[in-house]
Amino acid sequence: MPSRKHQSRRGRRPSHRQSLPVDAAVLTAVGCSSMRMIACNGETCVESTVATFEELTAAHKHWPVIWIDIEGLQNRALIEMIGHAFDISALALEDAVTPDERPKVEVFGHQVLVAARMARFEGDAILTDPVGIFLGDRYILTFRERLAHDGFGAVRDHLRNGRTQIGRTGADALCALLLDTVIDSYFPVLEQFGDRLETLEDEAIDHPTRDSLARIHDVRTDLMTLRRALWPTRDLLHVLGRELTPLISDQSRAHFRDCYDHTMELLDLMESYREIGSDLRDIYLASLNNRMNDVMKVLAVIATIFMPLTFITGYFGMNFDTESPWNMPLLGYRYGAVVATVLMIATTLGMVIFFWRRGWLKRWQ
């Protein structure tokens, strides 16, 4: 059965765009979305917060390259106005702002849509945040959720400090720089995975617990989340590195191919970590079996020692002549049964304490 999203697309009629009063339209809605713009030429970059479409259209005419970053996807009216202003189709705009969109690339006549995902840690959880990028003639549009962490902060710093010549190289170079930042976000995440796997390996060998098994499972689940984001990202970078379109220069295609190589490096590292996660599960089970074997070995030794003694005492019954000086003690004692009972209880408690201190009776945590 097709998804609701696909059903809604099939049932949607072609939209006839109407002219919008862009000179009076306010771009931002309080608490919903914000739009920042960085305009660049060959010498400098100017950063500002856009409030009206007049500023946007004027900047697009005056500056060689502009980057409009829309943060927050709740203001649908704003997103639709941007789609009308930059002649973005409704389906492409929907793909750019869908939170669970799979990474992909679509090349139109006047635009290139890139849907990607950035990776980050939130506590111990792995999150992949969607990013929609539109590459057009002398402009870049990015759509992101409003987050406490600005994933493109490094790119802004490069532009502010003049360490890139985006105004001369073009919007496609800025698109390549943004995708390079997206790919670089996976490296620190995988580095933390390496530290977690080392800790789990030591714990699985020395002190295997149920909590260790659960955390090993969490690591494997997080790696699957990264794999679902990285695998299609590799494909879209391959397309961008080979696609012949006037919007992408040869220099930018080389940059995309370099990003593709970094993605392959990440995928190889991730596959290695997945294999290590599988090995950790085997190590955990082997350590658990060794621990159980040690317990059974001690218990078998104790049972073996007492087996002939139990047989002899059971065969003779220990009821010998009470008048002999070599007879069993306490047979003629009035409180002999009480003393024997106390002795059995003390022996049982002593064995329970011994087993507890060895950790054989403790429940896994």
Buried (B, 14 or more C-beta within 10 A) or exposed (E): EEEEEEEEEEEEEEEEEEEEEBEEBEBBBEEBBBBBBBBBBEEEBBBEEBEBBEBBEEBBEEBBBBBBBBBBBEBEEBBBBBBBBBEBBBEBBBBBBBEEBBBBBBBBEEBBBBBBBBBBBEEEEBBBBBBBBBBBEBBBBBBBBEBEEEBBEBBBEBBEEEEBEBBEBBBBBBBBBBBBBBBBBBEEBBEEBEEBBEEBBEBBBEEBBEEBBEBBEBBBEBBEBBBBBBBBBBBBBBBBBEBEBEBBBEEBBEBBBBBBEBBBBBBEBBEEBBEBBEBBBEBBEEBBEEBEEEBEEEEEEEEEEEEEEEEEEEEEEEEEEEEEEEBEEBEEEEEEEEEEEEEEEEEEEEEEEEBEEEEBEEEEE
